[in-house]
Amino acid sequence: MNINVQSVHFDADRKLVAFIQEKLEKLTLFNDSIGSAEVILRLDHDGENRENKVVEIRLAVPGNDFFAKRNCKTFEEATVQVVEALRNQVQSSKEKLRSAS
C-alpha cells in the first residue's frame, strides 16, 4: 500500500509518520486490494477546547474509496480512531460484497 502523509502548516516527526503507517498497514488484513492511503494532519484553532488535532484519511480501493476524519487531543489518538472507523467501513463493504454474490 502506498501511504502519503501530508501535514498542514507544520512538520510531522518521523515517529508520528511511522505510527500512522503501522496502523494503516494493519488494514490490509481486512482488504488486501487497498491501493493507497492519503493522510492529512492538521491543527484546528478551536479556542479553549484542546481537541484540535485533526486526522483525515482516504483509502483508495478499487470500486470505492473510504474516508474518515477525527479530532482529538493527540494525533496518535485521532489516528487510532480514524483507522478503527475505516476498518469498520472496509469490513461492512466486504460483507455486502459477500452477501450480494
N, C-alpha and C positions, 0 to 999 in steps of 0.2 A: 504494500500500500504506500502510495506517495503522500506524505504529510507536509503541508505548507503552513507554517505558523507565522502570523503577522501580528506585531504589537504596535498599537496606535499611540503615538506621542511618547513612547518610552522604549527602552531596550530590555527585552526579556532575557533573563540569565539562562545559562546552559542547563542548570538543574531543573528549572521550570519547563523548558522545552523537552528535556529528556523525560520528565514526569508525564507530560501530555502525550508524547509518543508512546510511552509504555502503556498508558491506559487505552489509547486508541488501537494499539496492536491487538489487544485482547478482544476487540470487536470482530476480528477475523475468525474467531472461534464460532461465531454465530452466523456469519455470512462471509464466505471466502471470495466472493466476487466484488468486494468493496475496492474500487479503483483508487480513490484518493480522498483525502480529508483536507478541508480548508478551515483553519483555525484563526479566529480573530480575538485578540486580547485587547481590552480597552478599560480605561479608568473613567467612570462617570462621576460628575460632580453632583452629589446629592445632599449637600448641606450636612446636618448632624448625623444622619444615618450612614454608618460606615460600611454598608454593604455595597461598595461602589466598584468592585472588581467584576468585570463582565467578560464572560467567555461565550463565544458563538462558534459552533462547529457545523459544517455542512459536509455530509458524506455523499460522495458520488458513487452510486450503484447503478449498474445497467438496468434500465426500466424506470427508475425513480431515484430521487435524491431524498436524503433525510436531513432535518435541521433541528437544532435545539440551541437555546440560549438561557443562561442563568446568571444572576447577580448574587455575589456572596462577599464575605469579609476577606477571603483569600482566593487567589487564582486556583490553588490546588483544590479547595472545597468546591468551587464552581465547576472545575474540570470533572471531578468525580460525579457531580450531579448531572452534568451535560452528557457524559458518557453513559450513565445509567439510563437517562431518557432516550438516548439513541439506541441503546441495547434493546429497550422495550419496543421501540419503533421497528427495529430490524427483526426482532422475534415475531412481532404481530404480523409483519409483512410476509415473513416466511410461512407462518401458519395459514395466512389467507391463500398463499400460492398452493400449499398442500391441499387445502380443502377444496379449492377450485378445480384441481385435477383429479 
